[in-house]
Amino acid sequence: MSSQYSTQVADDLERNLKEQERISGEIEALKAQLVALEQDHTVLVNIQQALGTSAAPAVSEPTAAVPAPRKKKAAASKAGKQPRAKKSATPAPKQTRKKNASEASAVTSAQPTLVDLVREHLTGQSEPRSAAEITAGLDKQHPERNIKTTVVRTTLENLVAKNQAQRTKQGSSVFYTAAEAAGAAAQDKSAEQQSAGSNR
């Protein structure tokens, strides 16, 4: 009997340790995802504020998204968490707005915006390009600017959202083309399909 119990306990311990390792791994992965999301959020806020025109939706979207989690947490402690969220949410945009206002004015007066550069670069390309390729091209054209791939990717996604660029996926890679170039490619494909159909 005691040997049965000891083997059972040993099995349970081993299972417990494996479960702890699995959950620890998931926690680490989630932490990494959270850090990446926070960085993306900062980049997106900076881009929206640099664009100027989309600054109003940028402010309304987070406030619209934040109340849902607050309501869930509010059941536990309404007074404790809501003021904290308000305090942490309001100072950050104020600081970035002050910085970005001066940066945006400097950018507009001295050089074209990143959005314009990315759009022009895409328009000049005959084939789809990845965010990394576009960043490399912009780095060559504008070595004085510190252009990062994450910012270029976000800018590309904004252009896709505004129908000024198109996104295509090939395997795990994502490629971008100017909306006009993508439209021309689609017309060529449909013409090929029609001619193939008429040949039959």
N, C-alpha and C positions, 0 to 999 in steps of 0.2 A: 504493500500500500504506500509506504513512504517513498519508494522509488518511483511509483506512478505519480505521486504528488510533485516530487522533485523534477521529473521530466516535464510535467505540465507547467510548473512554475518557470522552468528554464525556457520552454517554448513561449510562454506568455511574455517573459522578459525580452526575449529576442524579437518577438512581434512588436512589443512596445518600443524598443530601440529603433527598429526599422521605421515604424510609424513616426517617431520623433524626427528621424533623419529626413523622411519624406516631407513632413510639415515644415521643418527648418528650411529645406530646399525651396519649397513653395513661398515661404516668407521672404527669403532672399530674392527670389525672382520677382515677387510683388513689389519689394522695396526698390529694385532696379527699375521696374516699370513706372513706379511712382516718381522716382527721380527724373526719368526721361520725360514723363508727362508734365512735370513741373517746369522743366527746361523748355519744352515745346510751348507751354502756356506763356512763359516769359517772352519767348521769341515772337509768338503770335501777337501778344499785346503790344510789343514794341513795333512790329510791322504795321498793325492797325493804326497805331498812333502816328507813325511816320506817314502813312497814307493820308491821314487827316479826315477824308470823307467818310471812312467807315469807323471812325472813333465812337460815334454814338451807339451803333449796334454792339460794339465791343463792350461797352459799359453795361448795356441792358442784358446781354446774353449771360454773363456770369451771375448777375443778380437774379435772373430768372432761374438759373440752374441751382443756385445755392439754397433757396428756401426749401426745396424738397428734402435734402438731407437734414436741414435744421428742424423740420417738422418731426422727423423720425427721432432725432436726438432730443427734441424738446420735451418728449414724454418723460425722459429721465430727469433733465434739469433745464427748465426753460430759462430762468434768469441767468444761470452760469454760462451757458455756451453761446447764446445769441450775442451778448455784448462783445465777447472775445472775437467772434467771427466778424463783427462789424469793425472792431478795432484793427484786426489784421487785414481785412479786405480794403479799407479806405486809405491808409497811409501809402501803401505800395503804389497804387496808380498815381497818386499825387506826385510822388517823387519821380516816377518814370515820365509823367507828363511834362514836368519842368525840364527834365533833361532832354526829352524827345522834342519838345517845342524848339529848343535852341538847335538841336541836331537837325531837325526837319527844315528849319529856316536856312541853316548853313548848307544843307544838301541841295535844297531847291535853288538857292542863289548861286552856288558854285558848280554843281554837277547834277546830272540826271539821277532820278531815284533808282533804286535797285529794281523796282517793278518795271520801269521803262527799259532798263538795261536787259533784263531777262526777256521781256517781250521782243525787243529788237533782235537779241541773239537768236531766239526761237524762230523768228520770221526769216532770218538769214540762213537757216539750216534747211537742207533738203530732206534729211532723214531724221527719224526720232532720236532724241538724246536723253540720257539719264541726267539726274540732278548733279551727279559728280562730274560728268562731262561738261555740262553747262557751267558749273562752278570753275572748272579748269580753264574753259574758254574765256570766261569773264576775268579770271585772274590774269591771264595773258594780256587781255585788252586794257585792264585797269589795275596794274600792280600796286598802285597807291592805295587802293581800297582793300580792306581786310574782309573779303567775302567768304562766308562759311557755307558749307553744303546744306546744313540744317535750315539756314535762313533762305537759301535759294529754293530748297524743296518746299518750304512753307509758302514762299512767293508763288511758285509754280502751282501749288494747290489752290491758292487764291485766284490765280488766273483761270484755272480749270473751273472753279466755282462761278466765275463771271463769264464763262464761255469764250474766253480769249485764248485758251489753250486746250489741248486735249491730252488725256492720259491713256496710255496703252500698257498692258502687262504682257510680258513675254517670260514665262516661267515665274521665277521669283523676282525678276527685275522689272522696274517701272520706268517707262520712257515717256517723254513729253514732246509734242509738236505744236506749232502755232495753229490756231483754229482754221485759218485759211488753207494752210498746207494739208491739214488733216482732211478738210472738205474736198480738196482736189484729189487726194489719194483715194477717198471714198468714191468719187465720181469715176476715176480710172478703173477701180475694181468693178463697179456696177456696169461700166461699158464693156469690160472684159467678159463679165458674166453674161451680158446680153448677146455679145457676139458668139460666145460659146454655145448659148442656147439656140441661136439662129443657125449655127453650123449643124446642130443635131437635126 
